[in-house]
Every structure is written in C-alpha cells, then in structure tokens.
Amino acid sequence: MARVGFVGLGIMGAPMCANVLAKGHDVTVYNRSREKMAPLIAKGAEGASSVEELVRQSEIVITMLSDPTAVWEVIAETAGVLSSLGPGKTYIDMSTVSPESSREIAVRVHKTGADFLEAPVLGSRKPATEGNLIILAGGNPDVAKRMEPLLLTMGSKVVYVGEVGLAAHMKLIINQMMGTLLCVFSEAALTGMAAGIPAEKILDVIESSVVGCQAIRIKGKDMLGERAFAVHFPLKHALKDMRLAVLAGDAQGIPTPVTAAAYQLFSIAKERGYAEHDSSAVLRALTDK
C-alpha cells in the first residue's frame, strides 16, 4: 500500500479521498478549510498542518482543486507541493485545468526529479462517492500504468489519453459539451412549455429520441419542475470550464461560437446568484429577470 497525500477536500475530493483510504492506503490530508479534514481523520487519515508536511511524508501526492489558480497557489507557494517534491515521489493533479497549465506544471515537477501525471475525472459527486469515476490520464505511459491501481480506488476505468495536456483537453471537451447541452435543453424545453407542451411530455419524448442522454435523465426533471438545483457540479465550476474551452479553441485556431454563447448564459446565471447551485441552474439565465 502507498503513502498518499491528498490536497483538496471539496465536493469531489472528499469522497475520492475516502475511497483511497477505504482501500487500505496510508492517507494524509490537507485542506485550507481545516474543518473539512475532520471527517477523513475520523476514518483513519492523518491530518497535515501544511502542504509541505504532507508532501514530505507521502510517496504520492494528489491534488483535487477548483481551478488552475487554486492549483498554482498550492503547488508553487513557498511551502507548497514543489518545495518538497523530489526523486521517488509522484504528483498527480486530478483538477480540471487548461492543457497549457498542466504542461507547465509538468515541467516544474520534473525539474524536482519527481514524476507527474495529470488525471482529471469524468463524473460528479455521486460517482465520486461510489468510486465510479472515469479517470483520464496524461503523461508518461509508464507512470500512468504504475499509478493505475491507485486511480482505480477512485474510479471504474482509467483511460490513457496521451502526453501531458491531452487528458486536460479531453476533460474540457466533455464539460464543454455538457455545458452547451444544458443551455440548449433549457432554451428548447422552456420554449415548448411556453407553447403548451407539458414538461413530462417533453422529457418523455426526449428520452425516447436520438437526443436522449444521461445528463437530461439526471437533471431534466428538476430543471423543468421544482428547480432545486441540488449541487452535483457547481455552476461556478462549469462557468470556469466553459471559459477554458473557449480559450482552448482560440489556442488551436478553432472558432467556438456555440461555447462562447453558452459561457455568456452561465455568466448571467452566476450574476443572478446561482454560482453555488448545480450547473443545471444555467436555466435561470433564461427565466429570471
């Protein structure tokens, strides 16, 4: 069993870390909001007083953080991840970041003599809790193979995408498609309801058609009904990913007008107070005044 350090115990990180711990690994945890460490410490994890301490006593360091800025703050600060990495250690970033950011992190990590793997995940809180995430791996294929048993404590499948940056880009593709799907579903369904089609009829026909998909099965009923927007993937994170997807298109010289329009709807929903709600609350950009 490995000595694993886990940084970032939010909606996704906490259940992912719990699954690593449940498989018998020695786990040390750190989170800036210290109260989030307590449930995992109660399950047998050791709490670290700093990132530097966590890295010193871990063979493998995992970060699961909200955005590229948060990742850089944790790894590059004076007592951050990079300060204590070295030969024999492996750093795995499971956050959703830009391909460029991931490649820059890899360069900095390799200068310490440590190994690096990017491993963003597909799935929200429920599959994270159940250990059914799909994990996208990018980097040295030998490192990816060596880390696969650990990654499978958190997921049901590991897909090696290629060199560093490609797994990050693949994650953005999925979130880009998810975000635009939620936007067009909101537009189409609200238009149909305004014309007199019952919400349940819209959902039934969509489910029976070629455009039926898991995302609408999971979120559609709430979006057209109670609109509680229970958090599985926060809207503020979806907004960040749509921005990164637009930037990725710019970097490759590919226009992204649909994604850019969806980004604007997410921005409006955030401005209207839905940042902490589920990403499906983007519908409120079309219904609130």
ABEGO torsion letter per residue (X at the ends): XBBBBBBGBBAAAAAAAAAAAAAGBBBBBBBABAAAAAAAAAAGBBBBABAAAAAAABABBBBBBABAAAAAAAAABAABAAAABBBGBBBBBABBBBAAAAAAAAAAAAAAGBBBBBBBBBEBAAAAAAGABBBBBBEBAAAAAAAAAAAAAABABBBBAEBBGAAAAAAAAAAAAAAAAAAAAAAAAAAAAAAGBBAAAAAAAAAABAABBAAAAAAAAAAABAGAGBBABBAAAAAAAAAAAAAAAAAAGBBBAAAAAAAAAAAAAAAAGAAABBAAAAAAAAABX
